[in-house]
Amino acid sequence: MTQVTEVLLDGGNSIYFDVAPHWDGEDGSFDVREWGELAALPGLRVVRASGVVPSAGRRAGGQAGGSGAGGS
């Protein structure tokens, strides 16, 4: 987990379909529910999201030792 430096949260990424091949993207199966878990990634520097990152997520990103979260 120490090698993870960036997380990209985008429902169009192929990894979602590798994990759940029949996922239609219309439910919350891959929604982040506990932003504080980002702290388990000590090397995390950047969180990018295709949607809005709530303030709790931005705070958690900063606590993970990185530059916080950003939206794209």
mmJSON file of the N, C-alpha and C atoms, coordinates in Angstrom:
{"data_MODEL":{"atom_site":{
"group_PDB":["ATOM","ATOM","ATOM","ATOM","ATOM","ATOM","ATOM","ATOM","ATOM","ATOM","ATOM","ATOM","ATOM","ATOM","ATOM","ATOM","ATOM","ATOM","ATOM","ATOM","ATOM","ATOM","ATOM","ATOM","ATOM","ATOM","ATOM","ATOM","ATOM","ATOM","ATOM","ATOM","ATOM","ATOM","ATOM","ATOM","ATOM","ATOM","ATOM","ATOM","ATOM","ATOM","ATOM","ATOM","ATOM","ATOM","ATOM","ATOM","ATOM","ATOM","ATOM","ATOM","ATOM","ATOM","ATOM","ATOM","ATOM","ATOM","ATOM","ATOM","ATOM","ATOM","ATOM","ATOM","ATOM","ATOM","ATOM","ATOM","ATOM","ATOM","ATOM","ATOM","ATOM","ATOM","ATOM","ATOM","ATOM","ATOM","ATOM","ATOM","ATOM","ATOM","ATOM","ATOM","ATOM","ATOM","ATOM","ATOM","ATOM","ATOM","ATOM","ATOM","ATOM","ATOM","ATOM","ATOM","ATOM","ATOM","ATOM","ATOM","ATOM","ATOM","ATOM","ATOM","ATOM","ATOM","ATOM","ATOM","ATOM","ATOM","ATOM","ATOM","ATOM","ATOM","ATOM","ATOM","ATOM","ATOM","ATOM","ATOM","ATOM","ATOM","ATOM","ATOM","ATOM","ATOM","ATOM","ATOM","ATOM","ATOM","ATOM","ATOM","ATOM","ATOM","ATOM","ATOM","ATOM","ATOM","ATOM","ATOM","ATOM","ATOM","ATOM","ATOM","ATOM","ATOM","ATOM","ATOM","ATOM","ATOM","ATOM","ATOM","ATOM","ATOM","ATOM","ATOM","ATOM","ATOM","ATOM","ATOM","ATOM","ATOM","ATOM","ATOM","ATOM","ATOM","ATOM","ATOM","ATOM","ATOM","ATOM","ATOM","ATOM","ATOM","ATOM","ATOM","ATOM","ATOM","ATOM","ATOM","ATOM","ATOM","ATOM","ATOM","ATOM","ATOM","ATOM","ATOM","ATOM","ATOM","ATOM","ATOM","ATOM","ATOM","ATOM","ATOM","ATOM","ATOM","ATOM","ATOM","ATOM","ATOM","ATOM","ATOM","ATOM","ATOM","ATOM","ATOM","ATOM","ATOM","ATOM","ATOM","ATOM","ATOM","ATOM","ATOM"],
"id":[1,2,3,4,5,6,7,8,9,10,11,12,13,14,15,16,17,18,19,20,21,22,23,24,25,26,27,28,29,30,31,32,33,34,35,36,37,38,39,40,41,42,43,44,45,46,47,48,49,50,51,52,53,54,55,56,57,58,59,60,61,62,63,64,65,66,67,68,69,70,71,72,73,74,75,76,77,78,79,80,81,82,83,84,85,86,87,88,89,90,91,92,93,94,95,96,97,98,99,100,101,102,103,104,105,106,107,108,109,110,111,112,113,114,115,116,117,118,119,120,121,122,123,124,125,126,127,128,129,130,131,132,133,134,135,136,137,138,139,140,141,142,143,144,145,146,147,148,149,150,151,152,153,154,155,156,157,158,159,160,161,162,163,164,165,166,167,168,169,170,171,172,173,174,175,176,177,178,179,180,181,182,183,184,185,186,187,188,189,190,191,192,193,194,195,196,197,198,199,200,201,202,203,204,205,206,207,208,209,210,211,212,213,214,215,216],
"type_symbol":["N","C","C","N","C","C","N","C","C","N","C","C","N","C","C","N","C","C","N","C","C","N","C","C","N","C","C","N","C","C","N","C","C","N","C","C","N","C","C","N","C","C","N","C","C","N","C","C","N","C","C","N","C","C","N","C","C","N","C","C","N","C","C","N","C","C","N","C","C","N","C","C","N","C","C","N","C","C","N","C","C","N","C","C","N","C","C","N","C","C","N","C","C","N","C","C","N","C","C","N","C","C","N","C","C","N","C","C","N","C","C","N","C","C","N","C","C","N","C","C","N","C","C","N","C","C","N","C","C","N","C","C","N","C","C","N","C","C","N","C","C","N","C","C","N","C","C","N","C","C","N","C","C","N","C","C","N","C","C","N","C","C","N","C","C","N","C","C","N","C","C","N","C","C","N","C","C","N","C","C","N","C","C","N","C","C","N","C","C","N","C","C","N","C","C","N","C","C","N","C","C","N","C","C","N","C","C","N","C","C","N","C","C","N","C","C"],
"label_atom_id":["N","CA","C","N","CA","C","N","CA","C","N","CA","C","N","CA","C","N","CA","C","N","CA","C","N","CA","C","N","CA","C","N","CA","C","N","CA","C","N","CA","C","N","CA","C","N","CA","C","N","CA","C","N","CA","C","N","CA","C","N","CA","C","N","CA","C","N","CA","C","N","CA","C","N","CA","C","N","CA","C","N","CA","C","N","CA","C","N","CA","C","N","CA","C","N","CA","C","N","CA","C","N","CA","C","N","CA","C","N","CA","C","N","CA","C","N","CA","C","N","CA","C","N","CA","C","N","CA","C","N","CA","C","N","CA","C","N","CA","C","N","CA","C","N","CA","C","N","CA","C","N","CA","C","N","CA","C","N","CA","C","N","CA","C","N","CA","C","N","CA","C","N","CA","C","N","CA","C","N","CA","C","N","CA","C","N","CA","C","N","CA","C","N","CA","C","N","CA","C","N","CA","C","N","CA","C","N","CA","C","N","CA","C","N","CA","C","N","CA","C","N","CA","C","N","CA","C","N","CA","C","N","CA","C","N","CA","C","N","CA","C","N","CA","C","N","CA","C","N","CA","C"],
"label_alt_id":[null,null,null,null,null,null,null,null,null,null,null,null,null,null,null,null,null,null,null,null,null,null,null,null,null,null,null,null,null,null,null,null,null,null,null,null,null,null,null,null,null,null,null,null,null,null,null,null,null,null,null,null,null,null,null,null,null,null,null,null,null,null,null,null,null,null,null,null,null,null,null,null,null,null,null,null,null,null,null,null,null,null,null,null,null,null,null,null,null,null,null,null,null,null,null,null,null,null,null,null,null,null,null,null,null,null,null,null,null,null,null,null,null,null,null,null,null,null,null,null,null,null,null,null,null,null,null,null,null,null,null,null,null,null,null,null,null,null,null,null,null,null,null,null,null,null,null,null,null,null,null,null,null,null,null,null,null,null,null,null,null,null,null,null,null,null,null,null,null,null,null,null,null,null,null,null,null,null,null,null,null,null,null,null,null,null,null,null,null,null,null,null,null,null,null,null,null,null,null,null,null,null,null,null,null,null,null,null,null,null,null,null,null,null,null,null],
"label_comp_id":["MET","MET","MET","THR","THR","THR","GLN","GLN","GLN","VAL","VAL","VAL","THR","THR","THR","GLU","GLU","GLU","VAL","VAL","VAL","LEU","LEU","LEU","LEU","LEU","LEU","ASP","ASP","ASP","GLY","GLY","GLY","GLY","GLY","GLY","ASN","ASN","ASN","SER","SER","SER","ILE","ILE","ILE","TYR","TYR","TYR","PHE","PHE","PHE","ASP","ASP","ASP","VAL","VAL","VAL","ALA","ALA","ALA","PRO","PRO","PRO","HIS","HIS","HIS","TRP","TRP","TRP","ASP","ASP","ASP","GLY","GLY","GLY","GLU","GLU","GLU","ASP","ASP","ASP","GLY","GLY","GLY","SER","SER","SER","PHE","PHE","PHE","ASP","ASP","ASP","VAL","VAL","VAL","ARG","ARG","ARG","GLU","GLU","GLU","TRP","TRP","TRP","GLY","GLY","GLY","GLU","GLU","GLU","LEU","LEU","LEU","ALA","ALA","ALA","ALA","ALA","ALA","LEU","LEU","LEU","PRO","PRO","PRO","GLY","GLY","GLY","LEU","LEU","LEU","ARG","ARG","ARG","VAL","VAL","VAL","VAL","VAL","VAL","ARG","ARG","ARG","ALA","ALA","ALA","SER","SER","SER","GLY","GLY","GLY","VAL","VAL","VAL","VAL","VAL","VAL","PRO","PRO","PRO","SER","SER","SER","ALA","ALA","ALA","GLY","GLY","GLY","ARG","ARG","ARG","ARG","ARG","ARG","ALA","ALA","ALA","GLY","GLY","GLY","GLY","GLY","GLY","GLN","GLN","GLN","ALA","ALA","ALA","GLY","GLY","GLY","GLY","GLY","GLY","SER","SER","SER","GLY","GLY","GLY","ALA","ALA","ALA","GLY","GLY","GLY","GLY","GLY","GLY","SER","SER","SER"],
"label_asym_id":["A","A","A","A","A","A","A","A","A","A","A","A","A","A","A","A","A","A","A","A","A","A","A","A","A","A","A","A","A","A","A","A","A","A","A","A","A","A","A","A","A","A","A","A","A","A","A","A","A","A","A","A","A","A","A","A","A","A","A","A","A","A","A","A","A","A","A","A","A","A","A","A","A","A","A","A","A","A","A","A","A","A","A","A","A","A","A","A","A","A","A","A","A","A","A","A","A","A","A","A","A","A","A","A","A","A","A","A","A","A","A","A","A","A","A","A","A","A","A","A","A","A","A","A","A","A","A","A","A","A","A","A","A","A","A","A","A","A","A","A","A","A","A","A","A","A","A","A","A","A","A","A","A","A","A","A","A","A","A","A","A","A","A","A","A","A","A","A","A","A","A","A","A","A","A","A","A","A","A","A","A","A","A","A","A","A","A","A","A","A","A","A","A","A","A","A","A","A","A","A","A","A","A","A","A","A","A","A","A","A","A","A","A","A","A","A"],
"label_entity_id":["1","1","1","1","1","1","1","1","1","1","1","1","1","1","1","1","1","1","1","1","1","1","1","1","1","1","1","1","1","1","1","1","1","1","1","1","1","1","1","1","1","1","1","1","1","1","1","1","1","1","1","1","1","1","1","1","1","1","1","1","1","1","1","1","1","1","1","1","1","1","1","1","1","1","1","1","1","1","1","1","1","1","1","1","1","1","1","1","1","1","1","1","1","1","1","1","1","1","1","1","1","1","1","1","1","1","1","1","1","1","1","1","1","1","1","1","1","1","1","1","1","1","1","1","1","1","1","1","1","1","1","1","1","1","1","1","1","1","1","1","1","1","1","1","1","1","1","1","1","1","1","1","1","1","1","1","1","1","1","1","1","1","1","1","1","1","1","1","1","1","1","1","1","1","1","1","1","1","1","1","1","1","1","1","1","1","1","1","1","1","1","1","1","1","1","1","1","1","1","1","1","1","1","1","1","1","1","1","1","1","1","1","1","1","1","1"],
"label_seq_id":[1,1,1,2,2,2,3,3,3,4,4,4,5,5,5,6,6,6,7,7,7,8,8,8,9,9,9,10,10,10,11,11,11,12,12,12,13,13,13,14,14,14,15,15,15,16,16,16,17,17,17,18,18,18,19,19,19,20,20,20,21,21,21,22,22,22,23,23,23,24,24,24,25,25,25,26,26,26,27,27,27,28,28,28,29,29,29,30,30,30,31,31,31,32,32,32,33,33,33,34,34,34,35,35,35,36,36,36,37,37,37,38,38,38,39,39,39,40,40,40,41,41,41,42,42,42,43,43,43,44,44,44,45,45,45,46,46,46,47,47,47,48,48,48,49,49,49,50,50,50,51,51,51,52,52,52,53,53,53,54,54,54,55,55,55,56,56,56,57,57,57,58,58,58,59,59,59,60,60,60,61,61,61,62,62,62,63,63,63,64,64,64,65,65,65,66,66,66,67,67,67,68,68,68,69,69,69,70,70,70,71,71,71,72,72,72],
"pdbx_PDB_ins_code":[null,null,null,null,null,null,null,null,null,null,null,null,null,null,null,null,null,null,null,null,null,null,null,null,null,null,null,null,null,null,null,null,null,null,null,null,null,null,null,null,null,null,null,null,null,null,null,null,null,null,null,null,null,null,null,null,null,null,null,null,null,null,null,null,null,null,null,null,null,null,null,null,null,null,null,null,null,null,null,null,null,null,null,null,null,null,null,null,null,null,null,null,null,null,null,null,null,null,null,null,null,null,null,null,null,null,null,null,null,null,null,null,null,null,null,null,null,null,null,null,null,null,null,null,null,null,null,null,null,null,null,null,null,null,null,null,null,null,null,null,null,null,null,null,null,null,null,null,null,null,null,null,null,null,null,null,null,null,null,null,null,null,null,null,null,null,null,null,null,null,null,null,null,null,null,null,null,null,null,null,null,null,null,null,null,null,null,null,null,null,null,null,null,null,null,null,null,null,null,null,null,null,null,null,null,null,null,null,null,null,null,null,null,null,null,null],
"Cartn_x":[0.811,0.0,0.856,2.101,2.96,3.319,3.151,3.498,2.374,1.19,0.071,0.287,0.45,0.664,-0.486,-1.326,-2.423,-3.628,-4.804,-6.051,-6.921,-7.458,-8.362,-9.73,-10.7,-12.065,-12.886,-13.024,-13.763,-14.473,-15.801,-16.602,-16.327,-15.624,-15.297,-14.022,-13.316,-12.076,-12.377,-11.545,-11.784,-11.748,-11.061,-10.955,-12.331,-13.263,-14.602,-15.272,-15.062,-15.69,-14.931,-13.64,-12.884,-13.409,-13.738,-14.237,-15.699,-16.509,-17.947,-18.363,-18.163,-18.378,-19.78,-20.78,-22.144,-22.615,-21.679,-22.028,-22.428,-23.55,-24.031,-23.693,-23.032,-22.63,-23.745,-24.888,-26.049,-26.333,-25.47,-25.688,-24.42,-24.464,-23.352,-22.355,-22.253,-21.383,-19.945,-19.45,-18.052,-17.901,-18.983,-18.893,-18.011,-17.222,-16.414,-17.364,-17.347,-18.239,-17.492,-16.218,-15.431,-14.12,-14.131,-12.962,-11.748,-11.946,-10.827,-9.912,-10.419,-9.592,-8.432,-8.452,-7.325,-6.045,-6.188,-5.024,-4.227,-4.842,-4.14,-3.165,-3.153,-2.249,-1.227,-0.16,0.777,1.508,1.611,2.285,1.363,0.074,-0.91,-0.61,-0.526,-0.257,-1.403,-2.133,-3.168,-4.405,-5.576,-6.85,-7.567,-7.857,-8.587,-9.946,-10.957,-12.306,-13.004,-13.823,-14.59,-15.815,-16.109,-17.247,-16.768,-17.7,-17.393,-16.863,-15.761,-15.229,-15.73,-16.505,-17.035,-15.909,-16.206,-15.177,-14.535,-15.288,-14.717,-13.628,-13.809,-12.812,-11.582,-11.77,-10.617,-9.807,-10.495,-9.775,-9.026,-9.658,-9.029,-7.818,-7.905,-6.78,-5.582,-5.848,-4.766,-4.149,-4.975,-4.477,-3.662,-3.853,-3.116,-1.684,-1.323,0.061,0.285,-0.752,-0.589,-1.027,-1.184,-1.563,-3.061,-3.78,-5.22,-5.859,-7.117,-7.874,-8.144,-8.262,-8.596,-9.66,-10.445,-11.451,-10.968,-11.524,-11.147,-12.379],
"Cartn_y":[-1.195,0.0,1.262,1.165,2.351,2.859,2.035,2.446,3.199,3.213,3.945,5.427,6.206,7.64,8.462,7.838,8.563,7.647,8.185,7.449,8.247,7.568,8.196,7.548,8.323,7.834,8.259,7.356,7.653,6.386,6.405,5.236,4.672,5.408,4.918,4.097,3.993,3.206,1.723,1.044,-0.371,-1.263,-0.847,-1.689,-1.992,-1.05,-1.278,-2.452,-2.54,-3.594,-4.918,-4.828,-6.042,-6.681,-5.846,-6.315,-6.745,-5.975,-6.254,-6.108,-7.162,-7.082,-6.633,-6.828,-6.474,-5.174,-4.442,-3.188,-2.162,-1.501,-0.512,0.919,1.095,2.423,3.246,2.65,3.394,3.234,2.537,2.415,2.843,2.771,3.233,2.161,1.115,-0.009,0.411,1.405,1.796,3.176,3.686,4.972,4.848,5.87,5.907,6.204,5.348,5.533,6.051,5.764,6.165,6.784,8.102,8.79,8.68,8.488,8.374,7.197,6.217,5.059,5.417,6.606,7.045,7.114,7.262,7.319,6.014,4.927,3.639,3.631,4.709,4.823,5.915,5.577,6.605,7.336,6.736,7.382,8.207,8.258,8.952,10.441,10.946,12.367,13.07,12.341,12.966,12.073,12.676,11.999,12.792,12.135,12.786,12.105,12.902,12.357,12.981,12.179,12.694,13.455,13.351,14.058,14.934,15.351,16.22,15.381,15.827,15.182,16.004,15.388,16.147,16.654,17.639,18.223,17.176,16.172,15.099,14.363,14.176,13.515,14.368,15.667,16.551,16.584,16.618,16.6,15.295,14.174,12.861,12.76,13.299,13.272,14.013,15.128,15.88,15.101,14.371,13.585,12.389,11.984,10.835,11.198,12.45,12.853,13.489,13.676,14.212,15.647,16.066,17.436,17.604,16.611,16.701,16.123,16.425,15.876,16.959,16.509,17.438,16.846,17.678,17.207,17.431,16.717,16.946,17.098],
"Cartn_z":[0.0,0.0,0.0,0.382,0.423,-0.963,-1.979,-3.337,-4.038,-3.462,-4.056,-3.792,-4.872,-4.729,-5.291,-6.124,-6.741,-6.888,-6.643,-6.812,-7.774,-8.779,-9.734,-9.595,-9.16,-8.974,-10.185,-11.135,-12.365,-12.798,-12.806,-13.141,-14.524,-15.367,-16.698,-16.751,-15.64,-15.614,-15.797,-16.538,-16.837,-15.599,-14.54,-13.349,-12.752,-12.847,-12.313,-13.024,-14.317,-15.104,-14.979,-14.623,-14.33,-13.043,-12.077,-10.78,-10.868,-11.591,-11.705,-13.172,-13.971,-15.418,-15.841,-15.024,-15.41,-14.768,-14.159,-13.502,-14.552,-14.335,-15.31,-14.916,-13.78,-13.347,-12.724,-12.546,-12.069,-10.58,-9.865,-8.425,-7.689,-6.401,-5.585,-5.197,-5.993,-5.637,-5.352,-6.047,-5.888,-5.25,-4.659,-3.982,-2.743,-2.495,-1.275,-0.122,0.87,2.02,3.249,3.324,4.486,4.007,3.851,3.306,4.211,5.489,6.428,6.128,5.363,5.028,4.097,3.513,2.697,3.519,4.83,5.709,5.687,5.206,5.107,3.93,3.154,2.007,2.316,3.021,3.484,2.36,1.19,0.071,-0.805,-0.463,-1.289,-1.356,-2.572,-2.781,-3.494,-4.358,-5.178,-5.23,-5.066,-5.287,-6.366,-7.476,-8.563,-8.679,-8.973,-9.084,-10.286,-10.944,-12.072,-11.598,-10.323,-9.735,-8.598,-7.796,-6.673,-5.509,-4.929,-3.727,-2.545,-1.648,-0.509,0.39,1.193,2.055,2.955,3.38,4.211,3.438,2.167,1.333,1.15,1.016,0.862,2.148,3.287,4.571,4.748,4.43,4.587,3.682,2.482,1.554,2.123,2.777,3.4,4.545,5.295,6.416,5.948,4.692,4.183,3.87,4.104,3.911,2.565,1.806,0.47,0.357,-0.87,-1.162,-1.131,-0.662,-0.589,-1.835,-2.009,-3.114,-4.141,-5.364,-6.429,-7.294,-7.904,-8.846,-10.253,-11.188,-12.575,-13.414],
"occupancy":[1.0,1.0,1.0,1.0,1.0,1.0,1.0,1.0,1.0,1.0,1.0,1.0,1.0,1.0,1.0,1.0,1.0,1.0,1.0,1.0,1.0,1.0,1.0,1.0,1.0,1.0,1.0,1.0,1.0,1.0,1.0,1.0,1.0,1.0,1.0,1.0,1.0,1.0,1.0,1.0,1.0,1.0,1.0,1.0,1.0,1.0,1.0,1.0,1.0,1.0,1.0,1.0,1.0,1.0,1.0,1.0,1.0,1.0,1.0,1.0,1.0,1.0,1.0,1.0,1.0,1.0,1.0,1.0,1.0,1.0,1.0,1.0,1.0,1.0,1.0,1.0,1.0,1.0,1.0,1.0,1.0,1.0,1.0,1.0,1.0,1.0,1.0,1.0,1.0,1.0,1.0,1.0,1.0,1.0,1.0,1.0,1.0,1.0,1.0,1.0,1.0,1.0,1.0,1.0,1.0,1.0,1.0,1.0,1.0,1.0,1.0,1.0,1.0,1.0,1.0,1.0,1.0,1.0,1.0,1.0,1.0,1.0,1.0,1.0,1.0,1.0,1.0,1.0,1.0,1.0,1.0,1.0,1.0,1.0,1.0,1.0,1.0,1.0,1.0,1.0,1.0,1.0,1.0,1.0,1.0,1.0,1.0,1.0,1.0,1.0,1.0,1.0,1.0,1.0,1.0,1.0,1.0,1.0,1.0,1.0,1.0,1.0,1.0,1.0,1.0,1.0,1.0,1.0,1.0,1.0,1.0,1.0,1.0,1.0,1.0,1.0,1.0,1.0,1.0,1.0,1.0,1.0,1.0,1.0,1.0,1.0,1.0,1.0,1.0,1.0,1.0,1.0,1.0,1.0,1.0,1.0,1.0,1.0,1.0,1.0,1.0,1.0,1.0,1.0,1.0,1.0,1.0,1.0,1.0,1.0,1.0,1.0,1.0,1.0,1.0,1.0],
"B_iso_or_equiv":[0.0,0.0,0.0,0.0,0.0,0.0,0.0,0.0,0.0,0.0,0.0,0.0,0.0,0.0,0.0,0.0,0.0,0.0,0.0,0.0,0.0,0.0,0.0,0.0,0.0,0.0,0.0,0.0,0.0,0.0,0.0,0.0,0.0,0.0,0.0,0.0,0.0,0.0,0.0,0.0,0.0,0.0,0.0,0.0,0.0,0.0,0.0,0.0,0.0,0.0,0.0,0.0,0.0,0.0,0.0,0.0,0.0,0.0,0.0,0.0,0.0,0.0,0.0,0.0,0.0,0.0,0.0,0.0,0.0,0.0,0.0,0.0,0.0,0.0,0.0,0.0,0.0,0.0,0.0,0.0,0.0,0.0,0.0,0.0,0.0,0.0,0.0,0.0,0.0,0.0,0.0,0.0,0.0,0.0,0.0,0.0,0.0,0.0,0.0,0.0,0.0,0.0,0.0,0.0,0.0,0.0,0.0,0.0,0.0,0.0,0.0,0.0,0.0,0.0,0.0,0.0,0.0,0.0,0.0,0.0,0.0,0.0,0.0,0.0,0.0,0.0,0.0,0.0,0.0,0.0,0.0,0.0,0.0,0.0,0.0,0.0,0.0,0.0,0.0,0.0,0.0,0.0,0.0,0.0,0.0,0.0,0.0,0.0,0.0,0.0,0.0,0.0,0.0,0.0,0.0,0.0,0.0,0.0,0.0,0.0,0.0,0.0,0.0,0.0,0.0,0.0,0.0,0.0,0.0,0.0,0.0,0.0,0.0,0.0,0.0,0.0,0.0,0.0,0.0,0.0,0.0,0.0,0.0,0.0,0.0,0.0,0.0,0.0,0.0,0.0,0.0,0.0,0.0,0.0,0.0,0.0,0.0,0.0,0.0,0.0,0.0,0.0,0.0,0.0,0.0,0.0,0.0,0.0,0.0,0.0,0.0,0.0,0.0,0.0,0.0,0.0],
"pdbx_formal_charge":[null,null,null,null,null,null,null,null,null,null,null,null,null,null,null,null,null,null,null,null,null,null,null,null,null,null,null,null,null,null,null,null,null,null,null,null,null,null,null,null,null,null,null,null,null,null,null,null,null,null,null,null,null,null,null,null,null,null,null,null,null,null,null,null,null,null,null,null,null,null,null,null,null,null,null,null,null,null,null,null,null,null,null,null,null,null,null,null,null,null,null,null,null,null,null,null,null,null,null,null,null,null,null,null,null,null,null,null,null,null,null,null,null,null,null,null,null,null,null,null,null,null,null,null,null,null,null,null,null,null,null,null,null,null,null,null,null,null,null,null,null,null,null,null,null,null,null,null,null,null,null,null,null,null,null,null,null,null,null,null,null,null,null,null,null,null,null,null,null,null,null,null,null,null,null,null,null,null,null,null,null,null,null,null,null,null,null,null,null,null,null,null,null,null,null,null,null,null,null,null,null,null,null,null,null,null,null,null,null,null,null,null,null,null,null,null],
"auth_seq_id":[1,1,1,2,2,2,3,3,3,4,4,4,5,5,5,6,6,6,7,7,7,8,8,8,9,9,9,10,10,10,11,11,11,12,12,12,13,13,13,14,14,14,15,15,15,16,16,16,17,17,17,18,18,18,19,19,19,20,20,20,21,21,21,22,22,22,23,23,23,24,24,24,25,25,25,26,26,26,27,27,27,28,28,28,29,29,29,30,30,30,31,31,31,32,32,32,33,33,33,34,34,34,35,35,35,36,36,36,37,37,37,38,38,38,39,39,39,40,40,40,41,41,41,42,42,42,43,43,43,44,44,44,45,45,45,46,46,46,47,47,47,48,48,48,49,49,49,50,50,50,51,51,51,52,52,52,53,53,53,54,54,54,55,55,55,56,56,56,57,57,57,58,58,58,59,59,59,60,60,60,61,61,61,62,62,62,63,63,63,64,64,64,65,65,65,66,66,66,67,67,67,68,68,68,69,69,69,70,70,70,71,71,71,72,72,72],
"auth_comp_id":["MET","MET","MET","THR","THR","THR","GLN","GLN","GLN","VAL","VAL","VAL","THR","THR","THR","GLU","GLU","GLU","VAL","VAL","VAL","LEU","LEU","LEU","LEU","LEU","LEU","ASP","ASP","ASP","GLY","GLY","GLY","GLY","GLY","GLY","ASN","ASN","ASN","SER","SER","SER","ILE","ILE","ILE","TYR","TYR","TYR","PHE","PHE","PHE","ASP","ASP","ASP","VAL","VAL","VAL","ALA","ALA","ALA","PRO","PRO","PRO","HIS","HIS","HIS","TRP","TRP","TRP","ASP","ASP","ASP","GLY","GLY","GLY","GLU","GLU","GLU","ASP","ASP","ASP","GLY","GLY","GLY","SER","SER","SER","PHE","PHE","PHE","ASP","ASP","ASP","VAL","VAL","VAL","ARG","ARG","ARG","GLU","GLU","GLU","TRP","TRP","TRP","GLY","GLY","GLY","GLU","GLU","GLU","LEU","LEU","LEU","ALA","ALA","ALA","ALA","ALA","ALA","LEU","LEU","LEU","PRO","PRO","PRO","GLY","GLY","GLY","LEU","LEU","LEU","ARG","ARG","ARG","VAL","VAL","VAL","VAL","VAL","VAL","ARG","ARG","ARG","ALA","ALA","ALA","SER","SER","SER","GLY","GLY","GLY","VAL","VAL","VAL","VAL","VAL","VAL","PRO","PRO","PRO","SER","SER","SER","ALA","ALA","ALA","GLY","GLY","GLY","ARG","ARG","ARG","ARG","ARG","ARG","ALA","ALA","ALA","GLY","GLY","GLY","GLY","GLY","GLY","GLN","GLN","GLN","ALA","ALA","ALA","GLY","GLY","GLY","GLY","GLY","GLY","SER","SER","SER","GLY","GLY","GLY","ALA","ALA","ALA","GLY","GLY","GLY","GLY","GLY","GLY","SER","SER","SER"],
"auth_asym_id":["A","A","A","A","A","A","A","A","A","A","A","A","A","A","A","A","A","A","A","A","A","A","A","A","A","A","A","A","A","A","A","A","A","A","A","A","A","A","A","A","A","A","A","A","A","A","A","A","A","A","A","A","A","A","A","A","A","A","A","A","A","A","A","A","A","A","A","A","A","A","A","A","A","A","A","A","A","A","A","A","A","A","A","A","A","A","A","A","A","A","A","A","A","A","A","A","A","A","A","A","A","A","A","A","A","A","A","A","A","A","A","A","A","A","A","A","A","A","A","A","A","A","A","A","A","A","A","A","A","A","A","A","A","A","A","A","A","A","A","A","A","A","A","A","A","A","A","A","A","A","A","A","A","A","A","A","A","A","A","A","A","A","A","A","A","A","A","A","A","A","A","A","A","A","A","A","A","A","A","A","A","A","A","A","A","A","A","A","A","A","A","A","A","A","A","A","A","A","A","A","A","A","A","A","A","A","A","A","A","A","A","A","A","A","A","A"],
"auth_atom_id":["N","CA","C","N","CA","C","N","CA","C","N","CA","C","N","CA","C","N","CA","C","N","CA","C","N","CA","C","N","CA","C","N","CA","C","N","CA","C","N","CA","C","N","CA","C","N","CA","C","N","CA","C","N","CA","C","N","CA","C","N","CA","C","N","CA","C","N","CA","C","N","CA","C","N","CA","C","N","CA","C","N","CA","C","N","CA","C","N","CA","C","N","CA","C","N","CA","C","N","CA","C","N","CA","C","N","CA","C","N","CA","C","N","CA","C","N","CA","C","N","CA","C","N","CA","C","N","CA","C","N","CA","C","N","CA","C","N","CA","C","N","CA","C","N","CA","C","N","CA","C","N","CA","C","N","CA","C","N","CA","C","N","CA","C","N","CA","C","N","CA","C","N","CA","C","N","CA","C","N","CA","C","N","CA","C","N","CA","C","N","CA","C","N","CA","C","N","CA","C","N","CA","C","N","CA","C","N","CA","C","N","CA","C","N","CA","C","N","CA","C","N","CA","C","N","CA","C","N","CA","C","N","CA","C","N","CA","C","N","CA","C","N","CA","C","N","CA","C","N","CA","C"],
"pdbx_PDB_model_num":[1,1,1,1,1,1,1,1,1,1,1,1,1,1,1,1,1,1,1,1,1,1,1,1,1,1,1,1,1,1,1,1,1,1,1,1,1,1,1,1,1,1,1,1,1,1,1,1,1,1,1,1,1,1,1,1,1,1,1,1,1,1,1,1,1,1,1,1,1,1,1,1,1,1,1,1,1,1,1,1,1,1,1,1,1,1,1,1,1,1,1,1,1,1,1,1,1,1,1,1,1,1,1,1,1,1,1,1,1,1,1,1,1,1,1,1,1,1,1,1,1,1,1,1,1,1,1,1,1,1,1,1,1,1,1,1,1,1,1,1,1,1,1,1,1,1,1,1,1,1,1,1,1,1,1,1,1,1,1,1,1,1,1,1,1,1,1,1,1,1,1,1,1,1,1,1,1,1,1,1,1,1,1,1,1,1,1,1,1,1,1,1,1,1,1,1,1,1,1,1,1,1,1,1,1,1,1,1,1,1,1,1,1,1,1,1]
}}}
